[in-house]
Each structure stands twice: as C-alpha cells, then as structure tokens.
C-alpha cells in the first residue's frame, strides 16, 4: 500500500502552504492565556514567594500575622501567585489579594505588590506604594531601574532578578544579604 501524500505535488502550492503554516505558527501566542501559567510564570511566582522570606518589613507594617501579597493586572504570574494563599512565610500566613485599582490606597496594607508586565515596560508612575512599606516586584523591562524594588528578568532559559536597594530602603524595607548576593543590585 502506497503512503498518502500530505502536500500537493505542485511546488508553488506546496511552498504557499508551508509559508502560510509557518506564518500561522509565528503569529500564535507564545505563552498561555492569563488563566494558564507556563513553567516560567510558575517560577516567577515561586521567586516572589521565596524573596519574601528574605525581607524585613518595618515594625508594625504586618498586622494579624498575615503577609498580604497583591497583584495587579491579569497575567499568568498573578494566577500562579494565587496559589500562595494560606502558605507560611517566616511565621506569617500568606494571603493573596488581587487589586482592581492600581493606586496608593489600594496597595496600602499589602506587604508585596506584584505588577504584571505591560507593553513598553512599566513607567515609574506605575509603581505605586512608594511611601509605605510595600515591596514592589515586577517583570517589565528595567522594572527595578524605573523605581520598582525587585525586577524579575527572563533570559537564557532562566529567571534572575535585580534589586533597587535605594527604593527598598526609602520605605524602611531591609533585604537580607544572602538575597543581595544572588541579585544584580542597583544602588
């Protein structure tokens, strides 16, 4: 029995079909939708949670033994971060909360605020919570250089991070030396 032909015999038709197929593949989204975190998204969420273990907030900024981790933006990383709800961080119970608004009042009461990547990067005006002890973490290009405290950087099949020490210290947040040794520190 002869194998069935998948592509037509005519070279022009075959080339057109191959080009169209490639164009469709390249146009398809690279990552999953907002509700479906990829492996990289889950790694970023785990990093946010683990980074919190190396942070010392000013006295009185954590109430009821609850460490509140908030997100803004509909992203797969935010979806993955919802899984930290109820877990323990340095003797505190983690609580996840999604913010509808991105302003200083909405972020007040949170100890960690994760901001999703936005097209063109996150301008400084999108890093609220400066003025009270909220650790701002994001994955936009140059997030830490633009005023965020911890920027997650993807590349070469891994996720690294940058820390803006000046921004953290300005609100009384101390970052443990072991974490600083792993990061690219911006001062």
Secondary structure, DSSP 8 states (H G I E B T S, - for coil): -----SS-SSHHHHHHHHHHHHHHHHHS-SS--TTS--HHHHHHHHHHHHHHTTEE--TTSS-TTEEEEEEES--HHHHHHGGGTT-EETTEEEEEEE-SS-SHHHHTT-SEEEE---TT---GGG---TTTT-EEEE-STTTTTTT-SEEEEEETTEEEEEEEHHHHHHTT-EE-HHHHHHSEEE-
